Amino acid sequence: MKIVYENVSDRLQTILSRLKGVKKVGENTYRAYSPLRDEKEPSLYITEKPDGIILMCDHGGGKVEDILAAIGLTMRILFPDGGSSGSEPKGSDPERKVAAIYQYLDKNGELVAEKVRYTNKTFFWRSKKPDGSYDYHKPKNVPLYNGTVLEKTEAVFLVEGEKDVDTLTKYGLPAVSLPNGAHWENEYVAYFSDKVIIILPDNDGAGRGYAKAALKALKPTNYNTGIMQLNNWWPEIPEKGDVSDYIAAKGEEAVAKLKETLDVVTRNKKPAPAVNAVPAAQCNTATVTVAATSAPLMLKTHIDYCIVIKKFDPHSNPKYSTTDNGSGRLFSDIVRGEARYVASRKSWFIYDGARWTPDEGNMATMEMCKAIGDALTHYAFAIQDENERNQYLKYTMRWMTRNYRKTILDDAASVYNIGMGEFDADVNLLNCKNGTLDLKTMQFRSHNPDDKITKIADVVYDPNARCPRFEQFLTEVMSGDADKSAFLQKHWGTHLAAIPGTSVCSSCMVQRPVTAKVP
């Protein structure tokens, strides 16, 4: 089957679209199940090099030619010169008929590029030259697909591909997608300024990874961003099922639920918690430093851990030997600020960005272990010596098995274990949604795992907040005496704070107007 791919990224995406269990484990590196056999853990690695050549390595021993043949491809797809560059794809393959042409428009509605999709799920890019002919390369800075809808709506669905965008648009639901499908790119964050974003991933590993990456990138600037998993509404959703499949299966019921969700999140849009710093001159005690809003728990991905592991360089550090002990120490050092084991509770505690919480069933720490294993595999590919690289890859493959991950967690538990008595030890720290207030110094700061706090008040701290009715009450009961009102407020505040080392009366006198009986 002769197929010509005009763009390196497109060639890689075509390969990944035909594999199962695809997961990104590094920059331009992916892991997937081999199509040559049934396996419990993915053993096939695919990497795209800077020169455009795609490498495939099957740790199960399969030949690259056989793998490609099993998914209907040939060795030609691995090389950037697999077809005539800069000209329209040619060939008489009956499977390769045009299925759709997706137009990418800029904010002014001008055509930037077209993606031509074939019936066999391959595609190519084209854009018009000044003379009216086509350039068959993907242009730079391709906008979002259907991005012009963002000018007309407050909330939008973010899906993985053009087909899903067109499906939702057909039913009056605003939707956009990135040019490269389930491959998040941070340069697109700017398009979504102050929008309510509902991320709708496909039901597969690549989709879930894409959704997490998108949420992590969008949340800091788009407070109203969330992921909606279709299996919550459609439990029988097949592997790789998407929103188009959902609507095809459930019809108007699916459309109604999507519209209801869009309406609810739009009506309940919340402003990002933000507070303004109070000038020092206006503070009675100490200057208040304002912290940024903390994001909800978002586990790091293997991409995040790749950066950390590169700094640790475990292959060159004897502390991190390829033994159980070495793996436990490596895991502990990497996640020290994110996960600590509490022996008295027989459980890990994880830091969610605002406080420490029990990790029920050790699910989060297990996910951390998986992500670190993926990052280690990516790290191993950079080892120069071939024999050492292969040996280390064998070691990283052990991280892919559940039993070994349990062993790692067991060994790591004792490295930086912590007692429950160390949590919430500083009673002067008041943990709020947007930061922590030190009641002793009245300084407000960002959340910090070293504070070892497990509790949080369901409030956003605002030093400029006022309570007019309470202030009026103080004035009334103290007959307008400002000094006595201030004393009474401090008296009650000290009682409420229960600050150690202070002594206050258990009762107070309220001044009442003096009356005299006339004889």
C-alpha positions as CSV (number, residue, x, y, z in Angstrom):
1,M,0.0,0.0,0.0
2,K,1.7,3.2,-1.2
3,I,1.0,6.1,1.1
4,V,2.9,9.4,1.1
5,Y,3.1,11.5,4.3
6,E,4.0,15.1,3.8
7,N,4.8,16.1,7.4
8,V,6.9,14.3,10.0
9,S,4.5,14.9,12.8
10,D,1.7,13.7,10.6
11,R,3.6,10.5,9.9
12,L,4.1,9.9,13.6
13,Q,0.5,10.6,14.4
14,T,-0.6,8.1,11.7
15,I,1.5,5.4,13.3
16,L,0.2,6.2,16.8
17,S,-3.4,6.2,15.6
18,R,-3.1,2.5,14.7
19,L,-1.6,1.4,18.0
20,K,-3.3,0.6,21.3
21,G,-2.5,2.0,24.7
22,V,-0.4,4.9,23.4
23,K,1.2,7.0,26.1
24,K,3.7,9.8,25.7
25,V,6.8,9.0,27.8
26,G,9.1,11.9,26.7
27,E,9.6,14.5,24.1
28,N,8.6,12.9,20.8
29,T,8.7,9.4,22.5
30,Y,5.7,7.2,23.0
31,R,5.0,3.8,24.4
32,A,2.3,1.4,23.1
33,Y,1.2,-2.2,23.1
34,S,2.9,-4.3,20.4
35,P,0.3,-5.4,17.7
36,L,2.2,-8.7,17.4
37,R,1.0,-10.2,20.7
38,D,-1.2,-9.8,23.7
39,E,0.7,-8.3,26.6
40,K,-0.1,-6.9,30.0
41,E,2.4,-4.0,29.8
42,P,3.3,-2.0,26.7
43,S,6.7,-2.9,25.3
44,L,6.8,-0.9,22.0
45,Y,8.6,2.4,22.0
46,I,8.4,4.9,19.2
47,T,10.7,8.0,18.9
48,E,10.8,10.8,16.4
49,K,14.4,12.1,16.0
50,P,15.1,15.8,15.1
51,D,16.1,14.8,11.6
52,G,12.6,13.4,11.0
53,I,13.4,9.7,11.2
54,I,11.1,7.6,13.3
55,L,12.6,4.9,15.5
56,M,10.7,1.9,16.7
57,C,12.0,-0.5,19.4
58,D,10.0,-3.6,20.5
59,H,11.4,-4.9,23.9
60,G,9.4,-8.0,23.2
61,G,11.7,-8.9,20.3
62,G,9.3,-8.1,17.4
63,K,10.7,-6.9,14.1
64,V,9.9,-3.4,13.0
65,E,8.8,-4.6,9.5
66,D,6.3,-7.1,11.1
67,I,4.9,-4.4,13.5
68,L,4.3,-2.0,10.6
69,A,2.8,-4.7,8.5
70,A,0.4,-5.6,11.3
71,I,-1.0,-2.1,11.3
72,G,-1.1,-1.8,7.5
73,L,2.1,0.3,7.0
74,T,5.5,-0.1,5.5
75,M,9.0,1.0,6.4
76,R,8.6,4.0,4.1
77,I,6.6,5.8,6.8
78,L,9.6,5.9,9.1
79,F,11.5,8.3,6.8
80,P,10.8,11.9,6.0
81,D,11.5,11.4,2.3
82,G,8.9,8.7,2.0
83,G,7.1,10.7,-0.8
84,S,7.6,13.6,-3.1
85,S,8.1,16.7,-0.8
86,G,6.1,19.8,-1.7
87,S,3.7,18.2,-4.2
88,E,0.3,16.6,-3.9
89,P,0.3,13.0,-2.7
90,K,0.0,10.6,-5.6
91,G,-1.0,7.0,-5.9
92,S,-3.9,4.9,-7.0
93,D,-4.6,3.1,-3.7
94,P,-8.4,2.7,-3.6
95,E,-8.4,3.0,0.2
96,R,-7.0,6.5,-0.1
97,K,-10.0,8.6,-1.1
98,V,-10.7,12.0,0.4
99,A,-13.0,11.7,3.3
100,A,-13.0,15.3,4.5
101,I,-11.3,18.7,4.1
102,Y,-10.9,20.7,7.3
103,Q,-10.4,24.4,6.9
104,Y,-8.3,26.3,9.4
105,L,-9.3,30.0,9.6
106,D,-7.6,32.9,11.4
107,K,-9.6,35.3,13.7
108,N,-10.6,37.3,10.6
109,G,-12.1,34.3,8.9
110,E,-9.2,34.1,6.3
111,L,-8.1,30.6,5.2
112,V,-4.7,29.7,6.7
113,A,-4.5,26.0,5.8
114,E,-6.5,22.9,5.0
115,K,-6.1,19.4,6.4
116,V,-7.2,16.8,3.8
117,R,-8.2,13.5,5.5
118,Y,-8.4,10.2,3.6
119,T,-10.8,7.3,4.3
120,N,-7.9,5.2,5.6
121,K,-7.3,7.8,8.3
122,T,-4.1,9.3,6.8
123,F,-4.0,13.0,5.9
124,F,-1.9,15.8,4.5
125,W,-1.7,19.6,4.9
126,R,-2.0,22.1,2.1
127,S,-2.1,25.9,1.9
128,K,-2.6,28.2,-1.1
129,K,0.3,30.1,-2.6
130,P,-0.1,33.6,-4.0
131,D,-0.3,32.2,-7.5
132,G,-3.3,30.0,-6.5
133,S,-1.3,26.7,-6.5
134,Y,-0.9,24.6,-3.3
135,D,2.0,24.2,-1.0
136,Y,1.8,20.7,0.5
137,H,3.5,21.4,3.8
138,K,2.0,22.3,7.2
139,P,2.4,26.0,7.6
140,K,3.7,27.6,10.9
141,N,1.3,29.0,13.5
142,V,-1.8,27.1,12.4
143,P,-4.7,28.4,14.5
144,L,-7.3,26.3,16.4
145,Y,-9.8,24.5,14.3
146,N,-13.1,26.4,14.5
147,G,-11.2,29.0,16.7
148,T,-13.5,31.8,15.5
149,V,-16.2,30.4,17.7
150,L,-14.3,31.7,20.8
151,E,-15.3,35.3,19.8
152,K,-19.0,34.3,20.2
153,T,-19.1,32.1,23.3
154,E,-18.2,32.2,26.9
155,A,-17.8,28.4,27.3
156,V,-16.4,25.9,24.8
157,F,-15.7,22.2,24.5
158,L,-12.1,21.2,23.8
159,V,-12.0,18.0,21.9
160,E,-9.3,16.0,20.1
161,G,-10.1,16.2,16.5
162,E,-11.9,18.1,13.7
163,K,-14.5,15.3,13.3
164,D,-15.7,15.9,16.9
165,V,-15.7,19.6,16.5
166,D,-17.9,19.3,13.4
167,T,-20.2,16.9,15.2
168,L,-20.7,19.2,18.2
169,T,-21.1,22.3,15.9
170,K,-23.9,20.5,14.0
171,Y,-25.9,20.4,17.2
172,G,-25.2,24.0,18.1
173,L,-22.4,23.2,20.7
174,P,-19.3,25.4,20.5
175,A,-16.1,23.3,20.2
176,V,-12.5,23.6,19.1
177,S,-9.5,21.4,18.6
178,L,-5.8,21.7,18.1
179,P,-4.2,21.0,14.7
180,N,-2.3,17.9,16.0
181,G,-5.2,16.2,17.7
182,A,-4.4,14.5,21.0
183,H,-1.0,16.3,21.3
184,W,-1.3,19.3,23.6
185,E,0.9,22.3,22.8
186,N,1.3,25.2,25.3
187,E,1.4,27.9,22.6
188,Y,-2.4,27.5,22.3
189,V,-3.1,28.6,25.9
190,A,-3.5,32.3,24.7
191,Y,-6.5,31.4,22.6
192,F,-8.6,30.5,25.6
193,S,-8.3,33.7,27.6
194,D,-11.0,33.9,30.4
195,K,-13.1,31.1,28.9
196,V,-15.0,28.3,30.5
197,I,-13.3,25.2,29.1
198,I,-14.7,21.7,29.1
199,I,-12.1,19.2,28.0
200,L,-13.7,16.1,26.4
201,P,-11.0,13.5,25.9
202,D,-11.3,10.2,23.9
203,N,-11.6,7.1,26.0
204,D,-8.0,5.9,25.7
205,G,-4.6,6.5,27.3
206,A,-3.6,9.1,24.8
207,G,-6.8,11.0,25.4
208,R,-6.5,11.0,29.2
209,G,-2.9,12.1,28.9
210,Y,-3.9,14.9,26.6
211,A,-6.6,16.0,28.9
212,K,-4.3,16.2,31.9
213,A,-1.7,18.1,29.9
214,A,-4.3,20.6,28.7
215,L,-5.8,21.1,32.2
216,K,-2.4,21.7,33.7
217,A,-1.5,24.3,31.1
218,L,-4.9,26.1,31.0
219,K,-5.9,26.1,34.7
220,P,-3.6,28.9,35.9
221,T,-5.0,31.4,33.4
222,N,-8.5,29.8,33.0
223,Y,-9.9,29.1,36.4
224,N,-13.0,27.5,35.0
225,T,-11.4,24.6,33.3
226,G,-12.3,20.9,33.9
227,I,-12.2,17.5,32.3
228,M,-15.5,15.6,31.5
229,Q,-15.0,11.9,31.1
230,L,-17.6,10.4,28.8
231,N,-17.7,7.0,30.7
232,N,-19.5,8.8,33.5
233,W,-22.5,9.1,31.2
234,W,-21.8,6.1,28.9
235,P,-20.3,3.3,31.0
236,E,-20.2,1.0,28.0
237,I,-18.1,3.4,25.9
238,P,-15.6,1.4,23.8
239,E,-11.8,1.9,23.9
240,K,-10.9,5.0,21.8
241,G,-14.6,6.0,21.9
242,D,-15.1,9.8,21.4
243,V,-17.9,12.3,21.7
244,S,-19.0,11.6,18.1
245,D,-19.5,8.0,19.0
246,Y,-21.4,9.0,22.2
247,I,-23.9,11.1,20.2
248,A,-24.2,8.4,17.5
249,A,-25.0,5.9,20.3
250,K,-27.3,8.0,22.5
251,G,-28.7,10.5,20.1
252,E,-30.7,13.4,21.6
253,E,-30.1,12.1,25.1
254,A,-26.4,12.8,24.6
255,V,-26.9,16.2,23.0
256,A,-29.3,17.2,25.8
257,K,-26.7,16.3,28.5
258,L,-24.0,18.1,26.7
259,K,-26.1,21.2,26.4
260,E,-27.2,21.1,30.0
261,T,-23.5,20.8,31.1
262,L,-22.6,23.8,28.9
263,D,-25.4,25.8,30.4
264,V,-24.6,24.9,34.0
265,V,-20.9,25.7,33.8
266,T,-21.6,28.9,32.0
267,R,-24.1,30.1,34.7
268,N,-21.8,29.0,37.5
269,K,-18.7,30.6,36.1
270,K,-16.6,31.8,39.0
271,P,-14.0,34.5,39.0
272,A,-10.5,33.3,39.9
273,P,-9.9,33.9,43.6
274,A,-7.7,36.9,43.8
275,V,-6.9,39.4,46.5
276,N,-5.1,42.7,46.5
277,A,-2.2,43.4,48.7
278,V,-2.7,46.0,51.4
279,P,-0.2,48.8,51.6
280,A,2.0,48.6,54.7
281,A,0.7,51.9,55.9
282,Q,-2.8,50.5,56.2
283,C,-1.8,47.4,58.2
284,N,-2.0,47.6,62.0
285,T,0.4,44.8,62.5
286,A,2.5,43.5,59.6
287,T,2.5,43.8,55.9
288,V,0.3,41.3,54.1
289,T,1.9,39.5,51.2
290,V,-0.7,38.1,48.8
291,A,-0.2,34.7,47.3
292,A,-1.5,33.4,44.0
293,T,-4.4,31.0,43.9
294,S,-3.4,27.4,44.4
295,A,-4.5,25.0,41.7
296,P,-6.3,21.7,42.6
297,L,-4.5,18.4,42.8
298,M,-2.8,17.7,39.5
299,L,-0.4,14.8,39.5
300,K,2.8,15.4,37.6
301,T,3.2,13.7,34.2
302,H,6.2,11.7,33.0
303,I,7.2,14.9,31.1
304,D,7.5,16.8,34.4
305,Y,9.5,13.9,35.9
306,C,11.9,13.8,32.9
307,I,13.3,17.2,33.9
308,V,13.7,16.1,37.5
309,I,15.3,12.7,36.6
310,K,17.8,14.4,34.3
311,K,19.0,16.5,37.3
312,F,19.3,13.4,39.5
313,D,21.1,11.4,36.7
314,P,20.4,8.1,38.5
315,H,22.4,6.0,36.1
316,S,25.6,7.8,37.2
317,N,24.8,8.0,40.9
318,P,25.5,4.8,43.0
319,K,22.9,6.0,45.5
320,Y,20.3,5.0,43.0
321,S,21.4,1.5,42.1
322,T,19.1,-0.7,40.1
323,T,18.2,-2.7,43.2
324,D,15.0,-2.5,45.2
325,N,16.7,-0.2,47.7
326,G,18.1,2.1,45.0
327,S,14.6,2.3,43.4
328,G,13.0,3.2,46.7
329,R,15.5,5.9,47.4
330,L,15.1,7.4,43.9
331,F,11.3,7.4,44.2
332,S,11.5,9.0,47.7
333,D,13.9,11.8,46.6
334,I,11.9,12.6,43.6
335,V,8.5,12.9,45.4
336,R,9.7,14.1,48.8
337,G,7.6,17.3,48.5
338,E,4.6,15.5,47.1
339,A,4.3,12.2,49.0
340,R,5.3,11.1,52.6
341,Y,4.5,7.8,54.3
342,V,2.7,7.8,57.7
343,A,3.4,4.5,59.5
344,S,0.6,5.0,62.1
345,R,-1.9,5.3,59.4
346,K,-0.3,2.7,57.2
347,S,-0.8,5.0,54.3
348,W,0.9,7.6,52.1
349,F,-0.1,11.2,52.4
350,I,0.1,13.4,49.3
351,Y,0.3,17.2,48.9
352,D,-2.5,18.5,46.7
353,G,-1.0,22.0,46.3
354,A,-2.8,23.4,49.4
355,R,-2.6,20.7,52.1
356,W,-1.6,17.1,52.8
357,T,-4.3,14.5,52.4
358,P,-4.4,10.7,52.9
359,D,-3.8,8.8,49.6
360,E,-6.7,6.3,49.8
361,G,-5.5,2.9,48.6
362,N,-2.2,4.5,47.6
363,M,-3.7,5.2,44.2
364,A,-2.0,8.6,43.6
365,T,1.5,7.4,44.7
366,M,1.1,4.4,42.4
367,E,0.3,6.8,39.5
368,M,3.5,8.8,40.5
369,C,5.5,5.6,40.3
370,K,4.1,4.8,36.8
371,A,5.0,8.3,35.6
372,I,8.5,8.1,37.0
373,G,8.9,4.7,35.3
374,D,8.0,6.3,32.0
375,A,10.3,9.2,32.5
376,L,13.2,6.7,33.4
377,T,12.7,4.9,30.1
378,H,12.9,8.2,28.3
379,Y,16.1,9.0,30.3
380,A,17.6,5.6,29.4
381,F,17.4,6.3,25.7
382,A,19.9,9.2,26.2
383,I,22.6,6.9,27.6
384,Q,25.4,6.9,25.1
385,D,26.9,3.4,25.6
386,E,24.7,0.9,23.8
387,N,25.3,-2.0,26.3
388,E,24.7,0.3,29.3
389,R,21.6,1.7,27.6
390,N,20.1,-1.7,27.0
391,Q,20.9,-2.8,30.5
392,Y,19.3,0.2,32.0
393,L,16.2,-0.2,29.7
394,K,15.8,-3.7,31.1
395,Y,15.8,-2.1,34.6
396,T,13.3,0.6,33.7
397,M,11.0,-2.1,32.2
398,R,10.7,-3.5,35.8
399,W,9.0,-0.2,36.8
400,M,6.2,-1.1,34.3
401,T,5.1,-4.1,36.3
402,R,2.6,-3.5,39.2
403,N,4.4,-6.0,41.6
404,Y,7.7,-4.1,41.3
405,R,6.0,-0.8,41.8
406,K,4.5,-2.1,45.0
407,T,8.0,-3.2,46.0
408,I,9.3,0.4,45.3
409,L,6.6,1.9,47.5
410,D,7.3,-0.5,50.3
411,D,11.1,0.3,50.2
412,A,10.4,4.1,49.9
413,A,8.0,4.1,52.9
414,S,10.8,4.2,55.4
415,V,13.0,6.8,53.7
416,Y,11.2,10.0,54.6
417,N,8.4,8.7,56.8
418,I,6.5,11.2,58.9
419,G,4.4,11.0,62.1
420,M,0.9,12.4,62.4
421,G,2.1,14.6,65.2
422,E,4.2,16.6,62.8
423,F,1.2,17.7,60.9
424,D,-0.8,20.8,62.0
425,A,1.8,21.5,64.7
426,D,1.9,25.2,64.2
427,V,-1.5,26.5,65.5
428,N,-0.8,30.0,64.2
429,L,-1.2,29.0,60.6
430,L,-4.6,29.5,59.1
431,N,-4.8,27.7,55.8
432,C,-7.2,29.3,53.2
433,K,-8.1,28.4,49.6
434,N,-5.6,31.0,48.2
435,G,-2.8,30.7,50.7
436,T,-1.8,30.5,54.3
437,L,-2.1,33.3,56.9
438,D,0.3,33.4,59.8
439,L,-1.8,34.7,62.7
440,K,1.3,35.5,64.7
441,T,2.9,37.8,62.1
442,M,-0.2,38.5,60.0
443,Q,1.8,37.6,56.9
444,F,-0.1,35.9,54.1
445,R,1.9,33.6,51.9
446,S,1.7,30.9,49.2
447,H,0.8,27.3,50.2
448,N,3.9,25.4,51.2
449,P,4.2,21.6,51.7
450,D,6.8,22.3,54.5
451,D,4.0,23.8,56.6
452,K,2.7,20.2,57.0
453,I,-1.0,21.3,57.1
454,T,-3.8,18.9,56.6
455,K,-6.7,21.2,57.1
456,I,-8.1,24.1,55.0
457,A,-10.7,26.7,55.6
458,D,-13.3,27.0,52.9
459,V,-12.7,30.7,52.4
460,V,-10.6,33.0,50.2
461,Y,-8.5,35.3,52.3
462,D,-9.0,39.0,51.4
463,P,-7.3,41.6,53.6
464,N,-9.7,44.3,52.2
465,A,-12.8,42.4,53.2
466,R,-15.3,44.4,55.4
467,C,-18.2,43.4,57.5
468,P,-20.4,46.5,57.8
469,R,-23.1,45.1,60.1
470,F,-20.5,43.8,62.6
471,E,-18.7,47.2,62.6
472,Q,-22.1,48.9,63.1
473,F,-22.8,46.5,66.0
474,L,-19.6,47.5,67.7
475,T,-20.4,51.1,67.3
476,E,-23.8,50.7,68.7
477,V,-22.8,48.7,71.8
478,M,-19.9,51.0,72.5
479,S,-21.8,54.1,72.0
480,G,-19.5,55.3,69.2
481,D,-16.3,55.0,71.3
482,A,-13.8,53.9,68.6
483,D,-11.1,52.8,71.2
484,K,-13.5,50.6,73.1
485,S,-14.8,49.1,69.8
486,A,-11.3,48.2,68.7
487,F,-10.6,46.7,72.1
488,L,-13.8,44.6,72.0
489,Q,-13.0,43.4,68.5
490,K,-9.4,42.4,69.5
491,H,-10.9,40.6,72.6
492,W,-13.2,38.5,70.6
493,G,-10.6,37.8,67.9
494,T,-8.2,36.5,70.5
495,H,-10.9,34.2,71.9
496,L,-11.7,32.9,68.3
497,A,-8.0,32.4,67.4
498,A,-7.2,30.6,70.7
499,I,-3.6,31.8,70.4
500,P,-1.3,30.0,72.9
501,G,0.4,32.2,75.5
502,T,-2.4,34.8,75.7
503,S,-4.7,35.3,78.6
504,V,-8.0,37.0,78.1
505,C,-11.0,37.5,80.3
506,S,-13.8,35.0,79.8
507,S,-16.3,37.8,79.8
508,C,-16.4,41.5,79.0
509,M,-18.5,44.4,79.9
510,V,-20.7,46.2,77.4
511,Q,-21.3,49.9,78.2
512,R,-24.9,50.8,78.5
513,P,-26.5,54.2,78.7
514,V,-26.7,55.6,82.3
515,T,-30.2,56.2,83.5
516,A,-31.3,58.0,86.7
517,K,-34.5,57.6,88.6
518,V,-36.1,60.9,89.2
519,P,-37.5,61.2,92.7
